[in-house]
Structures are given as structure tokens and as C-alpha cells.
Amino acid sequence: MATYILRRMFSTVAVMAMVGMFVFLLLRLAPGDPAAMIAGKAATAEVIAGIREQMGLNDPLPIQFISWMHDILQGDLGTSLFAGRPVLELVSQRLEPTISLSILTMVISVTTGVCFGIVAAWRAGGLVDRILTAFATFGFSVPVFVVGFFLIYFCAINTHWLPVQGYKLIEHGFGPWLEHLILPTVTLSVPYIAFIARITRASMLEVLSEDYIRTAAAKGASTYSVLFHHALKNAAAPILTVIGLSFAGLIGGVVITETVFNIPGIGRLVVDAINSRDYPVIQGVLILVSGLYVLINLAVDLSYTLVDPRIRY
């Protein structure tokens, strides 16, 4: 098992190095001059030359990459060209809304999706299974922004139950914080609930057909014990995989959801940076998100050693 863990950690380092190179080249080799686009159409040649010097664009690409990676490893993600502040500071200020939205989304998605999948597998072929399968198909097919606008119209504009947009820091009170997160969290949870429910159902159906499940039921084990103690434990590997991938892929949905609900999180920061062509901010957020994605996948791989005793090497 130690060999397996070390192998996965070394491969993670290699993947992060490749991700860093891709993020660096993505903006450096894009069509057009970044300095000219930042300066604007009315900028003089002197202004453009100053921006190129400030960004280090006059150096050869290998020197630029080494310098950039050195700064990244030192915790320096650069300075925003428009805000004039460190990128890490801008990200830290937007971190709470995104983390709150992501964690609440995953809690709702995992608990609801796994329960839906277990019940659907338990009642396979019945009315409950068909209803849950139809919901999973609907939730996986409808775009997030459509669900968001639908919930805004019926739960905020028509009934005034919940606020339409905005975010309240948790330091201002748990009630206002939760109230502003209900609609965006439910919106973002729908496709993940559907995805996790489908994978859980498929994995549970495969396990429930095994002989040891029938033996446990024949010995008088309760339905709860059969489903959760025997079946779910052995069906956990693919479920853990899809949960990890869902959590890592949340950033795409967060960008749309934060835009629809006007939440000042990292997703909105990325959108604003793209609109203003703030390259250091774009690069900094991309490398942070990519690193998080890779680390989550590493955690999922390492979790297999806990749920699957066959992994030893």
C-alpha cells in the first residue's frame, strides 16, 4: 500500500508541473499581444512597452516560465494589473462565498444523491425507482442557469420567500448567511444529485445481486443492515470516485451560479478578470483551481486503500 501511495503522490507532482506549464502557455501563446490588449486601443507604444516590461514579456519563454513557477512556489501569484493588489489577497477575499456554496452543495448532493440511489436500487423496477430515475435524467439534462432562473422566479420574485441575489458573510449571522445560500445551493445541487444518484443506483444494483447479500438477508439481517452495512460498503469505490470528481468539477457550476445570483465569489472574480483581461488574476485562479482538482483526485485515489482491501501495491 505504501508503494501505491508513493506512486500516486509522484504522479500528482508530475501532473501539477504539466498543469503549470499549460496554464502558463495558455495565455502567453494566445493570439494577440497581452500588453496591447491590456493597454487598450488608444495606448501609445511607450505605454505598451512599459506593460510588457512590467509583465516580463520581453524575456524568453523558458525564463518567463521559470520565474513564474519560482513565484508560485513562494506563494506569490502575481499582482492584479487593474486592482493593483496581490492576486492571493483578491482570492482570499472571495474565498468564503465560494467555499460556503461548494460545501453546502456537496453536503446536499451527497446525502440526497446517495439516499436516492440506494432507494432506487432497493425498489428497482418499481414506481419509486422510475420516479427517481426520471428526476435523475431531468436534473442531469437541464442547464444550471435554467434551474436558477426558475427558482428565482417562483421562490423569490413570486413568493418573496428568499432573497433574489447577493451574499451575507457568516459573521453577520447564521440566518442571513443561510438564507442567501439556499437558492444558489439548491440550483447547483440538482445536477450533482442526479449524477450521484445514477452512479449509486448502478453500483448498488450490481452489489445487491451478489450471493453474500442474499445470505445476509436469509440470516435475518434487517433491510437497513443489508443496504448500508453490507451493500453500500462494497459499492463505495465508484461512488467515492464520482463524489470526488463532482466536488472537483464544482468550479464550472460555481462560475455560472455566482453570476446568476450575484455572489461575490471566486467564480465572479474569474469572470471579471476575463472581461478586463487581467492575466495575473486569470493565471493565479487557474493554477489554484487546477491544484485543488488534482489534490481532490489524489484524495479519491488514496481513499480506495480504505474501501478496497485488495489495493496493496
Order of alpha helices (4+ residues) and beta strands (2+ residues): alpha-alpha-alpha-alpha-alpha-alpha-alpha-alpha-alpha-alpha-alpha-alpha-alpha-alpha
